[in-house]
Amino acid sequence: MVIAAIIYISISVLLVASTGIFFVKAIQSLMSRAQAQKKYQRPEPVMFLRPTANDPLAISTHRAEIIAMLERQFASSPSSDS
């Protein structure tokens, strides 16, 4: 009975220690990844247009597609007024 208790306690201590090490490594990995993303962060394109898109036809086509998408989305969503 004493041997079983010692084995149980030692396994529990090992599990807690390995879990702690795992979480520390995961947090370090996330911190390094966040710093790397901050270093190489580019602004996201707005409204699916390229920064060099000066063609009014392309801009109006994208606007029409976005408006149609929003109309479909709002038409299919339940109304909160009822």
PyMOL commands that set and color helices and strands:
alter all, ss='L'
color gray80, all
select helices_A, chain A and resi 2-39+56-76
alter helices_A, ss='H'
color red, helices_A
deselect
rebuild
show_as cartoon
